[in-house]
Amino acid sequence: MAGHILQVLLVVVLVTLATAFALLVATLTHLRRRNRLHPSVTTSAPLSWLYSPAGSARLHRRLRLAVAMSGYRGRRRGRQTLTRIDGLAAALTREAVNLDRRLVRAALAPRRERQAQLRLLEPQVGRVEQVAARLAVLADEQGPDLGPSVGLDLLEEDVTCLEAAQREVDDLEALLHLPGDPFSPRRLDRPA
């Protein structure tokens, strides 16, 4: 009996440890993906750059936001044609990745050299942000054609027509004594 309890306890401990390990791996994977410039592009930036106030970490986060703002969608499967804006966003992402690699190398340099390299890289990060903002504006202006927008007036008119049609159906059902919607407010034989 005591052996059976020990076996059950051992299984519970092993399942708990396996669950904790799986959760740890999933969390680290999520954090690594979040630290990438884009989910489809790997990075060698340390995880601490997600929250670090260091200059290299701030520049890395600025690059992440710039790539997100540019609208880069990553590599697509199948034969889909890329628009000119998609191509420019992909080129901007490649430049941001190269700049990010230089940031990682600069972060590993001794303090004086690191500060000098970061001062040189900061204007380039700013240029990436400016180009990304311009791409975002172009993508908004030349986005997919969704057709003319349906105004609130048209929606309201459609709802009014639908309500009128429902009243006509209710009137016909009442006239012909057909069992329509038993909960219709216009039904004459509805109990009060």
TORMI-895430 format. One record per residue: residue number from 1; residue in one letter; x, y, z of N, C-alpha, C in turn. Coordinates in steps of 0.1 Angstrom, whole numbers, plus 2048, in hexadecimal, padded with zeros to 3 digits. Layout:
N
+-----+------+------+------+------+-------+-------+-------+------+------+------+
:  nr : rest : n.px : n.py : n.pz : ca.px : ca.py : ca.pz : c.px : c.py : c.pz :
+-----+------+------+------+------+-------+-------+-------+------+------+------+
: NUM :    a :    X :    Y :    Z :     X :     Y :     Z :    X :    Y :    Z :
...
+-----+------+------+------+------+-------+-------+-------+------+------+------+
This chain:
192
+-----+------+------+------+------+-------+-------+-------+------+------+------+
:  nr : rest : n.px : n.py : n.pz : ca.px : ca.py : ca.pz : c.px : c.py : c.pz :
+-----+------+------+------+------+-------+-------+-------+------+------+------+
:   1 :    m :  808 :  7F4 :  800 :   800 :   800 :   800 :  809 :  80D :  800 :
:   2 :    a :  813 :  80D :  808 :   81C :   818 :   809 :  823 :  81A :  7FC :
:   3 :    g :  827 :  80F :  7F6 :   82E :   80F :   7E9 :  825 :  815 :  7DE :
:   4 :    h :  818 :  812 :  7DE :   80F :   817 :   7D5 :  80D :  826 :  7D6 :
:   5 :    i :  80C :  82B :  7E3 :   80B :   839 :   7E6 :  818 :  841 :  7E1 :
:   6 :    l :  823 :  83B :  7E3 :   830 :   841 :   7DE :  830 :  842 :  7CF :
:   7 :    q :  82B :  837 :  7C8 :   82A :   838 :   7BA :  821 :  843 :  7B5 :
:   8 :    v :  816 :  844 :  7BB :   80C :   84F :   7B7 :  812 :  85C :  7B9 :
:   9 :    l :  819 :  85E :  7C5 :   81F :   86A :   7C8 :  82A :  86E :  7BE :
:  10 :    l :  832 :  864 :  7BB :   83D :   866 :   7B1 :  837 :  86A :  7A3 :
:  11 :    v :  82C :  864 :  79F :   826 :   868 :   792 :  821 :  876 :  793 :
:  12 :    v :  81B :  87A :  79E :   816 :   887 :   7A0 :  821 :  891 :  79F :
:  13 :    v :  82C :  88E :  7A6 :   838 :   897 :   7A6 :  83D :  898 :  798 :
:  14 :    l :  83F :  88D :  791 :   844 :   88D :   783 :  83B :  895 :  77A :
:  15 :    v :  82E :  893 :  77B :   825 :   89B :   772 :  825 :  8A9 :  775 :
:  16 :    t :  827 :  8AD :  782 :   828 :   8BB :   786 :  834 :  8C1 :  780 :
:  17 :    l :  840 :  8BA :  781 :   84C :   8BF :   77C :  84C :  8C0 :  76D :
:  18 :    a :  846 :  8B6 :  766 :   845 :   8B7 :   758 :  83C :  8C3 :  753 :
:  19 :    t :  831 :  8C5 :  75A :   829 :   8D0 :   757 :  830 :  8DE :  759 :
:  20 :    a :  837 :  8DF :  764 :   83F :   8EB :   767 :  849 :  8ED :  75C :
:  21 :    f :  850 :  8E2 :  758 :   85A :   8E3 :   74E :  854 :  8E8 :  740 :
:  22 :    a :  849 :  8E2 :  73D :   842 :   8E5 :   730 :  83E :  8F4 :  731 :
:  23 :    l :  839 :  8F8 :  73C :   834 :   906 :   73D :  840 :  910 :  73C :
:  24 :    l :  84C :  90C :  742 :   858 :   914 :   741 :  85D :  915 :  733 :
:  25 :    v :  85D :  90A :  72B :   861 :   90A :   71D :  857 :  912 :  715 :
:  26 :    a :  84A :  911 :  717 :   841 :   919 :   710 :  842 :  928 :  712 :
:  27 :    t :  845 :  92B :  71F :   847 :   939 :   722 :  853 :  93F :  71C :
:  28 :    l :  85E :  937 :  71C :   86B :   93C :   716 :  869 :  93D :  707 :
:  29 :    t :  862 :  934 :  701 :   860 :   935 :   6F2 :  858 :  941 :  6EF :
:  30 :    h :  84D :  944 :  6F7 :   845 :   950 :   6F5 :  84E :  95D :  6F6 :
:  31 :    l :  856 :  95D :  701 :   85E :   969 :   703 :  868 :  96B :  6F8 :
:  32 :    r :  86E :  960 :  6F3 :   878 :   961 :   6E8 :  871 :  966 :  6DB :
:  33 :    r :  865 :  961 :  6D9 :   85E :   966 :   6CD :  85A :  975 :  6CE :
:  34 :    r :  856 :  978 :  6DA :   853 :   986 :   6DD :  85F :  98F :  6DB :
:  35 :    n :  86A :  98A :  6DE :   877 :   993 :   6DD :  87B :  994 :  6CF :
:  36 :    r :  876 :  98C :  6C6 :   87B :   98D :   6B8 :  875 :  99A :  6B1 :
:  37 :    l :  87C :  99F :  6A7 :   878 :   9AA :   6A0 :  86A :  9A7 :  699 :
:  38 :    h :  869 :  99B :  694 :   85D :   995 :   68E :  85D :  987 :  692 :
:  39 :    p :  851 :  981 :  694 :   850 :   973 :   698 :  857 :  969 :  68F :
:  40 :    s :  858 :  96D :  682 :   85F :   964 :   678 :  86E :  966 :  677 :
:  41 :    v :  873 :  970 :  67F :   882 :   973 :   67D :  888 :  971 :  68B :
:  42 :    t :  892 :  968 :  68C :   898 :   965 :   698 :  8A2 :  970 :  69C :
:  43 :    t :  8A5 :  971 :  6A9 :   8AE :   97C :   6AD :  8B7 :  976 :  6B8 :
:  44 :    s :  8C3 :  97C :  6B9 :   8CC :   978 :   6C4 :  8CC :  982 :  6CF :
:  45 :    a :  8C2 :  98B :  6CF :   8C1 :   994 :   6DA :  8BD :  98D :  6E7 :
:  46 :    p :  8C3 :  990 :  6F2 :   8BF :   989 :   6FF :  8B1 :  98C :  703 :
:  47 :    l :  8AB :  983 :  70A :   89E :   985 :   70F :  89C :  991 :  719 :
:  48 :    s :  8A7 :  994 :  71F :   8A6 :   9A0 :   729 :  8A3 :  9AD :  721 :
:  49 :    w :  8A5 :  9AD :  714 :   8A2 :   9B9 :   70D :  893 :  9BC :  70C :
:  50 :    l :  88B :  9B2 :  710 :   87D :   9B5 :   710 :  879 :  9C0 :  71A :
:  51 :    y :  881 :  9C1 :  725 :   87D :   9CA :   72F :  889 :  9D3 :  734 :
:  52 :    s :  895 :  9D1 :  72F :   8A1 :   9D8 :   734 :  8A1 :  9E6 :  72F :
:  53 :    p :  8A5 :  9EF :  738 :   8A6 :   9FE :   735 :  8B3 :  A01 :  72D :
:  54 :    a :  8BC :  9F7 :  72B :   8C8 :   9FA :   724 :  8C6 :  A00 :  716 :
:  55 :    g :  8CF :  A07 :  711 :   8CE :   A0E :   704 :  8CC :  A04 :  6F9 :
:  56 :    s :  8D4 :  9F9 :  6F9 :   8D3 :   9EF :   6EE :  8C5 :  9E9 :  6EF :
:  57 :    a :  8C0 :  9E6 :  6FA :   8B2 :   9E0 :   6FC :  8A8 :  9E9 :  6F7 :
:  58 :    r :  8A9 :  9F6 :  6FA :   89F :   A00 :   6F5 :  89F :  A01 :  6E6 :
:  59 :    l :  8AB :  A01 :  6E0 :   8AC :   A01 :   6D1 :  8A6 :  9F5 :  6CB :
:  60 :    h :  8A8 :  9E9 :  6D1 :   8A3 :   9DD :   6CC :  893 :  9DD :  6CD :
:  61 :    r :  88E :  9E2 :  6D8 :   87F :   9E3 :   6D8 :  87A :  9ED :  6CE :
:  62 :    r :  881 :  9F8 :  6CC :   87D :   A02 :   6C1 :  87D :  9FB :  6B4 :
:  63 :    l :  887 :  9F2 :  6B1 :   887 :   9EB :   6A4 :  87B :  9E2 :  6A3 :
:  64 :    r :  878 :  9DB :  6AE :   86C :   9D2 :   6AE :  85F :  9DA :  6AA :
:  65 :    l :  85E :  9E5 :  6B1 :   852 :   9ED :   6AE :  852 :  9F2 :  69F :
:  66 :    a :  85D :  9F6 :  69A :   85E :   9FB :   68C :  85A :  9F0 :  683 :
:  67 :    v :  85F :  9E4 :  685 :   85C :   9D8 :   67C :  84D :  9D6 :  67D :
:  68 :    a :  847 :  9D6 :  689 :   839 :   9D4 :   68A :  831 :  9DF :  683 :
:  69 :    m :  836 :  9EB :  684 :   82F :   9F7 :   67E :  82F :  9F6 :  66F :
:  70 :    s :  83A :  9F0 :  669 :   83C :   9F0 :   65B :  832 :  9E6 :  654 :
:  71 :    g :  82C :  9DD :  65C :   822 :   9D4 :   656 :  829 :  9C8 :  650 :
:  72 :    y :  835 :  9C5 :  654 :   83B :   9B9 :   64F :  834 :  9AC :  654 :
:  73 :    r :  830 :  9A4 :  64A :   828 :   998 :   64E :  830 :  98B :  64E :
:  74 :    g :  83D :  98C :  64B :   845 :   980 :   64B :  844 :  978 :  63E :
:  75 :    r :  84B :  96D :  63E :   84A :   964 :   632 :  83D :  95D :  631 :
:  76 :    r :  837 :  95D :  625 :   82A :   956 :   623 :  82C :  949 :  61C :
:  77 :    r :  823 :  940 :  61F :   824 :   933 :   618 :  81B :  935 :  60B :
:  78 :    g :  81F :  92D :  602 :   817 :   92D :   5F5 :  81C :  938 :  5EC :
:  79 :    r :  815 :  939 :  5E1 :   819 :   943 :   5D7 :  810 :  94F :  5D8 :
:  80 :    q :  813 :  957 :  5E1 :   80C :   964 :   5E2 :  815 :  96F :  5DD :
:  81 :    t :  80F :  978 :  5D5 :   817 :   983 :   5D0 :  818 :  98D :  5DB :
:  82 :    l :  824 :  993 :  5DC :   827 :   99D :   5E6 :  824 :  9AB :  5DF :
:  83 :    t :  81E :  9B4 :  5E7 :   81D :   9C1 :   5E2 :  82A :  9C8 :  5E3 :
:  84 :    r :  82B :  9D4 :  5DD :   838 :   9DC :   5DF :  83A :  9E0 :  5ED :
:  85 :    i :  82F :  9E3 :  5F4 :   831 :   9E6 :   602 :  835 :  9DA :  60B :
:  86 :    d :  830 :  9CE :  608 :   835 :   9C2 :   60F :  844 :  9C0 :  60C :
:  87 :    g :  848 :  9C3 :  600 :   857 :   9C1 :   5FD :  85F :  9CB :  604 :
:  88 :    l :  85A :  9D8 :  605 :   861 :   9E2 :   60D :  862 :  9DF :  61C :
:  89 :    a :  856 :  9DA :  621 :   856 :   9D6 :   62F :  860 :  9CB :  632 :
:  90 :    a :  861 :  9C1 :  629 :   86B :   9B6 :   62A :  879 :  9BB :  62A :
:  91 :    a :  87C :  9C5 :  621 :   889 :   9CB :   620 :  88C :  9D3 :  62D :
:  92 :    l :  882 :  9DA :  632 :   884 :   9E1 :   63E :  887 :  9D8 :  64A :
:  93 :    t :  880 :  9CC :  64A :   882 :   9C3 :   655 :  890 :  9BD :  654 :
:  94 :    r :  895 :  9BA :  648 :   8A3 :   9B5 :   646 :  8AD :  9BF :  64C :
:  95 :    e :  8AB :  9CC :  649 :   8B3 :   9D7 :   64E :  8B3 :  9D7 :  65D :
:  96 :    a :  8A7 :  9D6 :  663 :   8A5 :   9D6 :   671 :  8AC :  9CA :  678 :
:  97 :    v :  8AB :  9BE :  671 :   8B2 :   9B3 :   677 :  8C1 :  9B5 :  677 :
:  98 :    n :  8C6 :  9BA :  66C :   8D5 :   9BD :   66B :  8D9 :  9C7 :  676 :
:  99 :    l :  8D1 :  9D1 :  678 :   8D3 :   9DB :   682 :  8D2 :  9D5 :  690 :
: 100 :    d :  8C9 :  9CC :  692 :   8C7 :   9C5 :   69F :  8D3 :  9BC :  6A2 :
: 101 :    r :  8D9 :  9B6 :  698 :   8E5 :   9AE :   69A :  8F1 :  9B7 :  69E :
: 102 :    r :  8F1 :  9C2 :  698 :   8FC :   9CC :   69C :  8FA :  9D1 :  6AA :
: 103 :    l :  8ED :  9D2 :  6AE :   8EA :   9D6 :   6BC :  8EF :  9CB :  6C6 :
: 104 :    v :  8EC :  9BF :  6C2 :   8F0 :   9B4 :   6CB :  900 :  9B4 :  6CD :
: 105 :    r :  907 :  9B5 :  6C1 :   915 :   9B6 :   6C2 :  91A :  9C2 :  6CA :
: 106 :    a :  913 :  9CD :  6C9 :   917 :   9D9 :   6D0 :  915 :  9D7 :  6DF :
: 107 :    a :  90A :  9D0 :  6E3 :   907 :   9CE :   6F1 :  912 :  9C5 :  6F8 :
: 108 :    l :  919 :  9BD :  6F0 :   923 :   9B4 :   6F5 :  931 :  9BB :  6F6 :
: 109 :    a :  932 :  9C7 :  6F1 :   93F :   9CE :   6F1 :  941 :  9D4 :  6FE :
: 110 :    p :  94E :  9D8 :  701 :   951 :   9DF :   70E :  949 :  9EC :  70E :
: 111 :    r :  947 :  9F2 :  71A :   93E :   9FD :   71C :  941 :  A09 :  713 :
: 112 :    r :  94D :  A0D :  712 :   950 :   A19 :   709 :  94D :  A16 :  6FB :
: 113 :    e :  951 :  A0B :  6F6 :   94E :   A08 :   6E8 :  93F :  A06 :  6E6 :
: 114 :    r :  939 :  A00 :  6F0 :   92A :   9FD :   6EF :  923 :  A0B :  6ED :
: 115 :    q :  926 :  A14 :  6F6 :   920 :   A21 :   6F5 :  922 :  A28 :  6E8 :
: 116 :    a :  92E :  A27 :  6E3 :   932 :   A2D :   6D6 :  92A :  A27 :  6CA :
: 117 :    q :  929 :  A1A :  6CB :   922 :   A12 :   6C0 :  913 :  A15 :  6C1 :
: 118 :    l :  90D :  A16 :  6CD :   8FF :   A19 :   6CF :  8FC :  A27 :  6CA :
: 119 :    r :  905 :  A30 :  6CC :   903 :   A3E :   6C7 :  902 :  A3E :  6B8 :
: 120 :    l :  90A :  A35 :  6B1 :   90A :   A34 :   6A3 :  8FD :  A2D :  69E :
: 121 :    l :  8F8 :  A23 :  6A5 :   8ED :   A1B :   6A1 :  8DF :  A22 :  6A4 :
: 122 :    e :  8DF :  A2B :  6AE :   8D2 :   A32 :   6B1 :  8CC :  A39 :  6A5 :
: 123 :    p :  8D4 :  A41 :  69E :   8CD :   A48 :   692 :  8C8 :  A3F :  688 :
: 124 :    q :  8CF :  A33 :  686 :   8CB :   A2A :   67C :  8BE :  A23 :  681 :
: 125 :    v :  8BC :  A21 :  68E :   8AF :   A1C :   693 :  8A4 :  A26 :  690 :
: 126 :    g :  8A8 :  A33 :  692 :   89E :   A3E :   68F :  89A :  A3E :  681 :
: 127 :    r :  8A3 :  A3B :  678 :   8A0 :   A3B :   669 :  897 :  A2F :  666 :
: 128 :    v :  89A :  A24 :  66D :   891 :   A18 :   66B :  883 :  A1B :  66F :
: 129 :    e :  882 :  A22 :  67B :   874 :   A26 :   680 :  86D :  A30 :  676 :
: 130 :    q :  875 :  A39 :  670 :   86F :   A43 :   667 :  86A :  A3C :  65A :
: 131 :    v :  872 :  A33 :  655 :   86E :   A2B :   649 :  862 :  A23 :  64C :
: 132 :    a :  862 :  A1C :  658 :   857 :   A14 :   65C :  84A :  A1C :  65D :
: 133 :    a :  84B :  A28 :  662 :   83F :   A31 :   663 :  83A :  A35 :  656 :
: 134 :    r :  843 :  A38 :  64D :   83F :   A3B :   63F :  838 :  A2F :  638 :
: 135 :    l :  83E :  A23 :  63A :   838 :   A17 :   634 :  82A :  A15 :  63A :
: 136 :    a :  828 :  A17 :  647 :   81B :   A15 :   64D :  811 :  A1F :  647 :
: 137 :    v :  815 :  A2B :  644 :   80C :   A34 :   63E :  808 :  A30 :  630 :
: 138 :    l :  812 :  A2B :  628 :   810 :   A26 :   61B :  806 :  A1A :  61B :
: 139 :    a :  809 :  A11 :  624 :   800 :   A05 :   625 :  7F2 :  A09 :  629 :
: 140 :    d :  7F0 :  A13 :  631 :   7E2 :   A17 :   634 :  7DC :  A1E :  628 :
: 141 :    e :  7E4 :  A26 :  621 :   7DE :   A2C :   615 :  7DB :  A23 :  609 :
: 142 :    q :  7E4 :  A19 :  608 :   7E2 :   A0F :   5FD :  7DE :  A01 :  602 :
: 143 :    g :  7D7 :  A01 :  60D :   7D3 :   9F4 :   613 :  7CA :  9ED :  609 :
: 144 :    p :  7C6 :  9E1 :  60D :   7BC :   9D9 :   605 :  7AF :  9E1 :  603 :
: 145 :    d :  7AA :  9E0 :  5F7 :   79D :   9E6 :   5F4 :  792 :  9DF :  5FB :
: 146 :    l :  78C :  9E5 :  605 :   781 :   9DE :   60C :  773 :  9E3 :  607 :
: 147 :    g :  774 :  9EB :  5FC :   768 :   9F0 :   5F6 :  763 :  9FC :  5FD :
: 148 :    p :  758 :  A02 :  5F9 :   754 :   A0E :   5FF :  74F :  A0B :  60D :
: 149 :    s :  751 :  A14 :  616 :   74D :   A11 :   624 :  73E :  A13 :  625 :
: 150 :    v :  738 :  A0B :  62D :   729 :   A0B :   62F :  727 :  A15 :  63A :
: 151 :    g :  720 :  A20 :  637 :   71E :   A2A :   641 :  713 :  A26 :  64B :
: 152 :    l :  713 :  A2C :  656 :   709 :   A29 :   660 :  6FB :  A2C :  65B :
: 153 :    d :  6F9 :  A36 :  652 :   6EC :   A39 :   64D :  6E7 :  A2D :  645 :
: 154 :    l :  6EF :  A27 :  63D :   6EB :   A1B :   635 :  6E7 :  A0F :  63E :
: 155 :    l :  6EF :  A0D :  648 :   6EC :   A02 :   651 :  6DF :  A05 :  658 :
: 156 :    e :  6DD :  A11 :  65C :   6D0 :   A14 :   663 :  6C4 :  A12 :  659 :
: 157 :    e :  6C6 :  A16 :  64D :   6BC :   A14 :   643 :  6B8 :  A05 :  641 :
: 158 :    d :  6C3 :  9FD :  640 :   6C1 :   9EF :   63F :  6B9 :  9E9 :  64A :
: 159 :    v :  6BD :  9ED :  656 :   6B6 :   9E8 :   662 :  6A7 :  9EC :  662 :
: 160 :    t :  6A5 :  9F9 :  65E :   697 :   9FE :   65D :  68F :  9F5 :  653 :
: 161 :    c :  695 :  9F2 :  648 :   68E :   9EA :   63E :  68B :  9DC :  643 :
: 162 :    l :  695 :  9D7 :  64A :   693 :   9C9 :   650 :  688 :  9C9 :  65A :
: 163 :    e :  687 :  9D3 :  662 :   67C :   9D5 :   66C :  66F :  9D6 :  665 :
: 164 :    a :  66E :  9DE :  65A :   661 :   9DF :   653 :  65D :  9D2 :  64D :
: 165 :    a :  667 :  9CB :  648 :   663 :   9BE :   642 :  65E :  9B4 :  64C :
: 166 :    q :  664 :  9B4 :  658 :   660 :   9AC :   663 :  651 :  9B0 :  667 :
: 167 :    r :  64E :  9BD :  668 :   641 :   9C1 :   66B :  637 :  9BC :  661 :
: 168 :    e :  63A :  9BC :  654 :   631 :   9B8 :   649 :  62F :  9A9 :  64B :
: 169 :    v :  639 :  9A1 :  64E :   637 :   993 :   650 :  62E :  990 :  65C :
: 170 :    d :  630 :  997 :  667 :   628 :   996 :   673 :  619 :  999 :  670 :
: 171 :    d :  617 :  9A4 :  668 :   609 :   9A8 :   664 :  603 :  99D :  65B :
: 172 :    l :  60A :  997 :  652 :   605 :   98D :   64A :  602 :  980 :  652 :
: 173 :    e :  60A :  97D :  65B :   608 :   971 :   664 :  5FB :  973 :  66C :
: 174 :    a :  5FA :  97F :  671 :   5EE :   982 :   679 :  5E1 :  982 :  671 :
: 175 :    l :  5E2 :  987 :  665 :   5D7 :   988 :   65C :  5D3 :  979 :  658 :
: 176 :    l :  5DC :  971 :  655 :   5D9 :   963 :   651 :  5D8 :  959 :  65C :
: 177 :    h :  5DA :  95E :  668 :   5DA :   956 :   675 :  5E4 :  94B :  674 :
: 178 :    l :  5F0 :  94E :  66F :   5FB :   945 :   66F :  603 :  946 :  67C :
: 179 :    p :  608 :  93A :  681 :   610 :   93B :   68D :  61E :  940 :  68A :
: 180 :    g :  620 :  94D :  68B :   62D :   952 :   689 :  635 :  952 :  695 :
: 181 :    d :  63E :  95B :  697 :   646 :   95C :   6A3 :  63E :  95E :  6AF :
: 182 :    p :  63D :  955 :  6B8 :   635 :   956 :   6C4 :  639 :  962 :  6CD :
: 183 :    f :  645 :  967 :  6CB :   64A :   972 :   6D4 :  64A :  97F :  6CD :
: 184 :    s :  644 :  980 :  6C1 :   644 :   98C :   6B9 :  63C :  997 :  6C1 :
: 185 :    p :  641 :  9A3 :  6C2 :   639 :   9AD :   6C9 :  62C :  9B1 :  6C2 :
: 186 :    r :  62C :  9AE :  6B5 :   620 :   9B2 :   6AC :  616 :  9A7 :  6AB :
: 187 :    r :  618 :  99C :  6B1 :   60F :   991 :   6B0 :  602 :  994 :  6B8 :
: 188 :    l :  5F7 :  992 :  6B1 :   5EA :   996 :   6B7 :  5E5 :  98C :  6C1 :
: 189 :    d :  5E8 :  97F :  6BF :   5E3 :   975 :   6C8 :  5EC :  971 :  6D3 :
: 190 :    r :  5F6 :  979 :  6D4 :   600 :   977 :   6DF :  5FA :  97A :  6EC :
: 191 :    p :  5FC :  971 :  6F6 :   5F6 :   974 :   704 :  5FD :  981 :  70A :
: 192 :    a :  5F5 :  989 :  710 :   5FB :   995 :   716 :  602 :  993 :  723 :
+-----+------+------+------+------+-------+-------+-------+------+------+------+
